[in-house]
Amino acid sequence: MSRLLHIARREYLAYVRTAGFWLSILALPLVMGISIGAPLLMSRSAQPERLAIVDLTGQGLGQAVTRALDEEQARAVGRALRTAAVAAGGATAGEAVRKAQAQGGEAQARQALAALNPAVAERFKAPKASSVRQAPPKTALEARDARAAGLVLRREIAEGRLDTGLILSGRDDAIVMDLWSRNLAAPALESELRGHVTDIMRERALMRSGVAPATLKAADALKPTVNSLSPKAASGEKVSLRDRLPTYVGLAMGFLLWSMVMTGAGILLNSVIEEKSTKILEVLLSSASVPEIMGGKILGVAGLTGTVIGLWSLVGVGAMLAFAPGLAGDLGAVLVGKGLLLYFAAYLVGGYLMYASLFAGIGAFCESQRDAQTLLGPIMLVMSVPIIFMSQAIRTPDSPILNILSWIPPFTPFLMPARIAGDPSMVQVVGTTVLMLVTTVLIVWISTKAFRAGALATGKVDLKGLVRRLLRREGV
Amino acid sequence: MTTALSLDGVSKRYGDFHAVRDVSFSVPQGRICGFLGPNGAGKTSTIRMALGLIAPSEGRISVLGSDDARKVRDRIGFLPEERGLYKRMTPVDAIAFFAGLKGIGDGEARKRARVMLEGQGLGPFMNKPIQALSKGMAQKVQLLSALAHEPDLVVLDEPFSGLDPVNQQALEGMIRGIAERGATVLFSTHVMQHAERLCDRVVLMARGRKVFDGDVAEARRAAPRALVLEGDLTATEVAALPGIAAVATEPLPDGGLRHVATLAPGADGQAALKAAFAGDLALKRFEAREPSLHDAFIVLTGGQA
């Protein structure tokens, strides 16, 4: 046992002391931080486009477009208020702000947020509008046609007094939009303006066909009241965001498990290859038994995986408590309350042991990465299957194919966490877990024999010889 | 005298290939035993069986009183033929790690590592990564890793390969030091000079079989003695001398010939010398040459080198 721990300690320290280990640990939070923060930073730092609308239709289309832009901005502010409420107070807070907004618009939503968390309400910054309207030059408004107006706007843009100019011409069903822009392409604003003009043209076409404006407004406002209900919901019927949270968490856990197991097994493989190619393995074999060497190496790399998960969890919890304490509370309740942490731990141990021992056994036959690729090719193919099917667990956690795949032990550690929120039957949970553990024990046993056979083997990887050796008893 | 290692009728087969056939020998405690043989003679397989790394197909092995080397791992030190260490480790860490595997506590292992490294002149390098060391230094570190736990049996597989003459001499000193401590050393080599200088006894392997087991003087006797004759005499005249079995001739740079005459078993070199004087041969130089271990090696392995 002391030799096992001694080898585990060396294995752990050998990686933990390298700069590459810490860089790779920092990489994920950094990439996540950038991917979340960068768009936010860009939208906050971006200045709204100075937009001038020249309406030559004589049908008040310009005013209608301006109104539509304002309404869109109000909706964006409403969404941001709800998001801030969820982050600060969880799913129920988000629901309260949504209701307040439905009843009294932005002002009431702000009041609801302030009632829930005054500090967050005070810090809240509404998203910037995509554009600010600017009065067009008089000469443009008085232009004979779109071309003449365009010449005026062109000069305004070229001389930096304007970013975008919209000229609306034509009538009724034949409206023409001339969009002058500072940039060669302004797809976001162009798309928004085109969408609003299209909606207005449709509304007006309906009105010309005799639909009363009141009817049209009422028709626009029509939408069903959707009640998502499920006997599995915490309330017993109505499904809330908190009820759905385990599904997303389970999926994230499945992906995290897959990447952790693969990373750990990969580190182990490289470590065994290094020891095999430098003949250190031979010295180790003269000093410790195969189970001690393999066990030590697996435990050492498990320590690395634990360190990575621990540090990432700390960073994640810290970030959530700082930026979204409400959501952190909900997430904690899901992880502990639904027992997801327990499942995560069980599948991590099972999956890691299964793949780590397999990779260690393979590594003992390899003098180089090229040798390893020959043997790992089919295994990597199998490993890609859970990744392909895992995301389907969100839509249909109980689909027959996912159900069947969950019973295949190499897939169980990744697919079951992703499906666990869908409350699969206890028979499935226990059955797949037991099967996974039995297979893990079997793979550890085979890998130990393979490690023993491979450690002293030399030359090219011989698959036939490998099978023959596995069936034979050897020393060590 | 207590036996540190003994093999009795040991064989090793890999499928149809016999790597080792019916090998028996023993090494008394506190002795230096050379395990000699050409490449592919079965030395490494025998060493691996002795260490318990692979199981023999037949036969019995006893190591330090145990029938299984794995039970006495902590009392054995091993240096494999092809050598390597963790490149990013420092010499102190490497020696302490391997000593730790043999049951030495971390503090004590580090203390011993420092003392040993200082003793070998590697003090200034003890905290540098091994990849920064020269090959000779790294080999010394690996040997120290095999010795830091003060083993009772030290098995060195081709310890001299890759070392320059200075480091070879230093290594010879280290091996003698191990034996002086009372430990047993079994080392394999195909460089006979080392075995000749170091060994109390030698075991010679060829084609998987043991072909000789005894002390160095005994091994030398297995090879025929030779006479070296130089002067203006022909090969035929040399071959005609009494007791001469064969003659090899080569020209000398300053004229004349050198003849290396192999004596027949039991023949007397002095009789040949007397006959040469009696025959009035134009002899400028006469030397009776005793066989070396290398000569014995060539004879005993049937010319395999």
Interface residues (C-beta under 8 A of the other chain):
Chain A: S2 R3 H6 I7 R10 A14 T18 E274 S277 T278 K279 I280 E282 V283 L284 L285 S286 S287 A288 S289 L456 R473 E474 G475 V476
Chain B: R48 M49 L51 G52 L53 I54 A55 R70 R73 I76 F78 L79 P80 E81 E82 R83 G84 L85 Y86 K87 R88 M89 F97 F98 G100 L101 K102 G103 S145 A146
